[in-house]
Amino acid sequence: MKNDLKITITLLLKKVLHREKVRLLLVFPYNEALISKIKKTPGYAWSRTLRGWYTNYTTENINFIKQLLKDDVVFKLDNSVFNEGLKAPVEREEREISANNNIILKSYLSYLKGRCYSESTVKTYTTFIADFFNYLKDTPLTTLTNRDVEKFIETVFVPRNYSISTHRQFISAVKLLKAFYPECKIEELQLKRPKKSRILPTVLSKEEVIDLLRYTKNLKHRAILAMIYSAGLRISELLNLELKHIDVDRRQILVKNSKGRKDRNIILAESIIPLMNNYLTSYQPENYFVEGKPFQKYSAESIRAFLHRSRKIAKITKNVTPHTLRHSYATHLLENGIDLRYIQELLGHAKPETTMIYTHVTKKDLLKIESPLDLAVKSLVETDKNNKNIRLSGNY
């Protein structure tokens, strides 16, 4: 009997990212005996989203489940989720910061909050300075110079392949440290941020957006993606969107306290209303448009995870993130003839230069430009009136 079970049941062990942690997911055909054994095993829970039983991903848990079910199933290990770009959170080593520097770090945190920086900025800048202090060990801050900042970048940032934007954020954090703690010898005016990278945003075609929504079968997930694209929302704006700020009668969405502590109104797409009503009736969120638990915000990691799956199912080869949908929204508005000034207001950009990047990716005007190759072929056709069907694929 055991031999038959081995042949018929294959249990797939998958490494996945779920609720901001790396998990071991068990995937197998429905079997009451297996489910009964797993239910009795401490640390396992059922996920409706993943449609499987999961626990924390550790070598011990893998070995334990293999030992527990070795007579019942044939095991298969699948790490493809991570091979395709879904990364596990990096576990940082415990920092070694001197007692005096730790006091300064906490005061720096309070200083940033007092300057009314956003929660995200406070967290980012404080993390950078904490890493910097960890690198300095017991070095007194009063002796710090610009060269110490450069050495930190060379020793820590470069090996970790941090992006240009991360370098720029760190320099901004150090400049604020100098303003907060002027006793150090850092020359703020000599600290130069690297030039911004001019990378064009990835944009989906309208057909790809529709395919992405069609292949997102989960109603809640589809409503989330449709809302992000239809209103051009940042992921933080979607997560913070409260039900009371959606006005169906006036077809408006009020985005509160967004980037730069600004409010703005956005058009609620008419086509999303039936989908939204269906979702709200089915899931009945209490406070936020999308919730993990009642009255609690949904996680950005969950959105990125199911968007990654939907992109694969829709066979879209581009790298798609929630912000890609916002880029696509802006580009499609521009291609539809909407004035750049209106798009700036809808996106909540402080400067028109930020919105101008979409003029580089829109295809409306580019399609009017003829390639020199097309012009050469047309010229050849006009010259040879007897052969109007000249094709480059033909033989000459």
C-alpha positions in Angstrom: 0.0 0.0 0.0 2.9 2.4 0.9 4.5 1.7 -2.5 1.2 2.7 -4.3 1.1 5.9 -2.3 4.6 6.8 -3.3 3.7 6.4 -6.9 0.5 8.4 -6.9 1.4 11.3 -4.6 4.1 13.8 -5.3 4.6 16.5 -2.7 6.2 19.7 -4.0 8.4 21.7 -1.6 8.4 25.4 -2.7 10.4 28.4 -1.4 8.0 31.4 -1.5 7.7 34.9 0.0 4.5 35.2 2.0 3.6 37.9 4.5 7.0 39.4 4.3 8.8 36.2 5.3 10.4 33.3 3.4 8.2 30.2 3.7 8.3 26.5 2.9 5.1 25.7 1.0 3.7 22.2 0.6 1.8 21.5 -2.6 0.1 18.2 -3.2 -3.2 16.7 -4.5 -6.0 16.6 -1.9 -5.4 13.7 0.5 -7.1 13.5 3.9 -4.4 11.4 5.5 -1.6 13.8 4.6 -3.7 16.8 5.7 -4.3 15.1 9.0 -0.6 14.6 9.6 0.3 18.2 8.6 -2.4 19.6 10.8 -0.9 17.9 13.8 2.5 19.3 13.0 3.3 22.5 15.0 4.1 25.6 12.9 2.0 24.8 9.8 -0.9 27.0 8.6 -3.2 26.9 5.5 -2.9 29.8 3.1 -6.0 30.4 0.9 -3.8 32.7 -1.3 -1.1 30.2 -1.9 -3.5 27.3 -1.8 -1.2 25.2 0.3 0.2 24.5 3.8 3.2 26.5 4.8 5.7 27.1 7.6 9.0 29.0 8.0 11.7 28.1 5.4 14.5 26.5 7.3 16.7 23.4 6.8 15.3 21.9 9.9 11.7 22.2 8.7 12.6 20.7 5.3 14.4 17.7 7.0 11.6 17.3 9.5 8.8 17.1 6.9 10.9 14.7 4.7 11.3 12.5 7.7 7.6 12.7 8.7 6.2 11.9 5.3 9.0 9.7 3.8 6.7 6.7 3.6 3.8 8.5 2.2 5.0 10.7 -0.7 7.6 11.3 -3.3 9.3 14.7 -2.7 10.2 17.3 -5.2 12.0 20.5 -4.4 11.3 23.6 -6.4 13.2 26.9 -6.0 12.0 28.4 -9.2 10.1 31.3 -7.5 13.4 32.8 -6.4 15.2 32.0 -9.6 12.7 34.1 -11.4 13.3 37.2 -9.4 11.3 37.0 -6.1 14.0 37.8 -3.5 14.0 36.9 0.1 14.5 39.6 2.7 18.1 40.1 3.6 18.8 39.2 7.2 21.2 41.9 8.6 23.8 41.2 11.1 23.4 42.9 14.5 24.9 46.3 14.4 27.8 47.2 16.7 27.2 50.9 17.6 29.0 52.6 20.5 26.8 53.8 23.4 27.5 57.4 22.6 26.8 57.1 18.9 23.6 55.2 19.7 22.4 58.1 21.8 23.1 60.4 18.9 21.3 58.1 16.5 18.2 58.2 18.5 18.4 62.0 18.8 18.8 62.1 15.0 15.7 60.0 14.6 13.7 62.5 16.7 15.3 65.4 14.8 14.0 64.0 11.4 10.5 63.5 12.9 10.6 67.0 14.2 11.4 68.3 10.7 8.1 66.5 9.6 9.8 64.1 7.1 7.6 61.2 6.0 7.7 58.0 7.9 9.4 56.3 4.9 12.1 59.0 4.7 12.8 58.9 8.4 13.1 55.1 8.3 15.4 55.2 5.3 17.7 57.9 6.5 18.0 56.5 10.0 18.9 53.0 8.6 21.6 54.6 6.5 23.1 56.5 9.4 22.9 53.4 11.6 24.8 51.4 9.0 27.3 54.2 8.8 27.8 54.2 12.6 28.1 50.4 12.6 31.0 50.9 10.1 32.6 53.5 12.3 32.5 51.3 15.4 34.0 53.4 18.3 35.2 56.3 16.1 34.1 59.6 17.8 31.7 61.6 15.5 33.6 64.8 16.3 36.5 63.4 14.2 34.4 62.5 11.1 35.5 63.9 7.8 34.3 63.7 4.2 36.9 60.9 3.6 35.1 58.7 6.2 31.9 59.1 4.2 33.8 58.2 1.0 35.4 55.1 2.6 32.0 53.9 3.8 30.6 54.1 0.3 33.7 52.4 -1.1 33.6 49.6 1.5 29.9 49.0 2.0 27.8 50.5 -0.9 30.0 49.4 -3.8 30.3 45.7 -2.9 26.5 45.6 -2.3 25.9 47.1 -5.8 23.6 49.8 -4.4 21.9 52.0 -7.0 22.6 55.6 -7.8 19.4 56.7 -6.1 20.5 54.9 -2.9 23.8 56.7 -3.0 21.9 60.0 -3.4 19.7 59.2 -0.4 22.7 58.4 1.8 24.4 61.7 1.0 21.1 63.5 1.8 21.0 61.6 5.2 24.6 62.6 5.9 23.9 66.3 5.0 21.1 66.2 7.6 23.4 64.6 10.1 25.8 67.5 9.7 22.9 70.0 10.2 21.9 68.1 13.3 25.4 67.4 14.7 27.6 70.3 13.5 30.4 69.2 15.8 31.6 66.7 13.2 34.2 67.9 10.7 32.2 66.9 7.6 32.1 69.7 5.0 28.5 69.6 3.8 29.1 71.8 0.7 31.8 69.4 -0.5 29.5 66.4 -0.4 28.3 65.7 -3.9 25.5 63.5 -4.9 26.0 61.3 -7.9 24.1 62.5 -11.0 20.6 60.9 -11.4 20.3 58.0 -13.8 18.1 58.8 -16.8 16.4 55.5 -17.1 13.2 55.4 -19.1 10.3 53.7 -17.3 8.9 50.4 -18.4 5.5 50.8 -19.9 2.9 48.2 -20.8 0.7 48.5 -23.9 -3.0 48.8 -23.4 -3.5 45.3 -24.6 -0.9 44.0 -22.0 -2.7 45.8 -19.2 -6.0 44.1 -20.2 -4.3 40.7 -20.4 -2.8 41.3 -17.0 -6.2 42.0 -15.4 -7.9 39.1 -17.3 -5.3 36.6 -16.1 -5.5 37.8 -12.5 -8.3 35.4 -11.5 -8.5 36.3 -7.8 -11.2 39.1 -7.5 -9.4 41.0 -4.7 -6.1 40.9 -6.6 -7.8 42.1 -9.9 -9.5 44.9 -8.1 -6.2 46.1 -6.6 -4.4 46.1 -10.0 -7.3 47.7 -11.8 -7.4 50.5 -9.1 -3.7 51.2 -9.4 -3.7 51.4 -13.2 -7.1 53.2 -13.6 -6.1 56.0 -11.1 -2.3 56.0 -11.5 -1.7 55.4 -7.8 1.6 54.9 -6.1 1.5 51.6 -4.1 1.6 53.5 -0.8 -1.4 55.5 -2.0 -3.3 52.3 -2.7 -2.5 50.8 0.7 -3.5 54.0 2.5 -6.7 54.5 0.5 -9.7 54.6 2.8 -13.2 53.6 1.6 -14.6 57.0 2.8 -12.3 58.7 0.3 -14.0 57.0 -2.7 -16.9 59.0 -4.1 -18.7 56.9 -6.6 -21.5 59.5 -7.3 -19.0 62.2 -8.2 -16.6 59.6 -9.7 -13.6 60.9 -7.6 -10.9 59.5 -5.4 -9.4 61.6 -2.7 -5.7 60.8 -2.1 -4.8 62.0 1.3 -1.4 63.0 2.6 0.5 61.6 -0.3 4.2 62.1 -1.2 5.2 65.6 -0.2 2.3 65.7 2.3 -0.2 66.7 -0.5 -3.8 65.8 -1.1 -5.2 65.5 -4.6 -8.4 64.3 -6.4 -8.3 61.7 -9.1 -10.9 60.4 -11.5 -12.6 57.2 -10.6 -12.8 55.2 -13.8 -16.4 54.3 -14.7 -15.4 50.8 -16.0 -13.9 49.9 -12.6 -17.1 50.5 -10.6 -18.8 47.1 -11.3 -15.6 45.3 -10.4 -15.1 47.4 -7.3 -18.7 46.9 -6.1 -18.3 43.1 -6.7 -15.1 43.1 -4.7 -16.4 45.2 -1.8 -19.5 43.0 -1.6 -17.5 39.8 -1.6 -14.7 40.8 0.8 -16.4 43.6 2.9 -13.3 45.6 4.0 -14.0 47.7 7.1 -11.8 50.8 6.7 -9.2 50.6 3.9 -10.0 49.8 0.3 -7.8 46.7 0.6 -7.1 45.1 4.0 -5.0 42.1 5.2 -7.0 41.8 8.4 -10.0 43.9 9.5 -8.9 47.6 9.9 -5.3 46.7 9.0 -3.5 47.8 5.8 -2.6 45.2 3.1 1.1 44.6 2.5 3.1 45.9 -0.5 5.0 42.6 -0.6 1.8 40.6 -1.2 0.8 42.9 -4.1 4.3 42.5 -5.7 4.0 38.7 -5.3 0.7 38.2 -7.0 1.5 40.7 -9.7 4.6 38.7 -10.4 2.5 35.6 -10.8 -0.1 37.3 -13.0 2.6 38.6 -15.3 4.0 35.1 -15.8 0.5 33.7 -16.5 -0.2 36.5 -19.0 3.2 35.7 -20.7 4.3 39.3 -20.4 8.1 39.4 -20.7 8.6 42.9 -19.4 9.6 43.4 -15.7 6.3 44.6 -14.2 6.0 46.2 -10.7 3.1 48.2 -9.2 4.8 51.4 -10.3 4.9 50.1 -13.9 1.1 50.4 -13.9 1.4 54.0 -12.8 3.9 54.7 -15.6 1.6 53.0 -18.1 -1.4 55.1 -16.9 0.6 58.4 -17.4 1.9 57.3 -20.8 -1.5 56.2 -22.1 -3.0 59.5 -21.0 -0.4 61.4 -23.0 -0.9 59.2 -26.0 -4.7 59.9 -25.7 -3.9 63.7 -26.1 -4.3 64.8 -22.4 -2.3 67.9 -21.7 0.9 67.4 -19.7 -0.2 69.9 -17.1 -3.3 67.8 -16.3 -1.2 64.7 -16.1 1.1 66.3 -13.6 -1.8 67.2 -11.4 -3.3 63.6 -11.6 0.0 62.1 -10.7 0.7 64.5 -7.9 4.1 65.6 -9.3 5.6 68.7 -7.7 7.7 69.6 -10.8 6.7 69.4 -14.4 10.1 68.1 -15.2 9.2 64.8 -13.4 6.2 64.4 -15.7 8.2 65.3 -18.8 9.9 61.8 -18.8 6.7 60.3 -20.2 7.2 62.4 -23.4 10.2 60.1 -24.1 8.2 56.9 -24.0 4.9 57.9 -25.6 4.5 56.4 -29.1 1.9 58.9 -30.3 4.4 61.3 -32.0 7.1 58.7 -32.6 4.8 56.7 -34.9 4.6 59.7 -37.1 8.3 59.6 -37.8 9.3 57.4 -40.7 12.4 55.3 -40.6 15.0 56.1 -43.3 14.6 52.4 -44.4 10.9 52.9 -45.0 11.6 56.1 -47.0 14.2 54.2 -49.1 11.8 51.4 -49.9 9.0 53.9 -50.8 11.4 55.7 -53.1 12.4 52.5 -54.8 8.8 51.6 -55.3 8.1 55.0 -56.9 11.1 54.7 -59.2 10.1 51.2 -60.3 6.5 51.7 -61.3 6.3 48.2 -62.8 7.0 46.5 -59.5 4.8 47.9 -56.8 5.2 44.9 -54.5 8.9 45.2 -53.6 9.6 43.4 -50.3 12.9 43.3 -48.4 12.4 39.5 -47.9 12.4 39.0 -51.7 15.4 37.9 -53.8 17.3 40.5 -55.8 
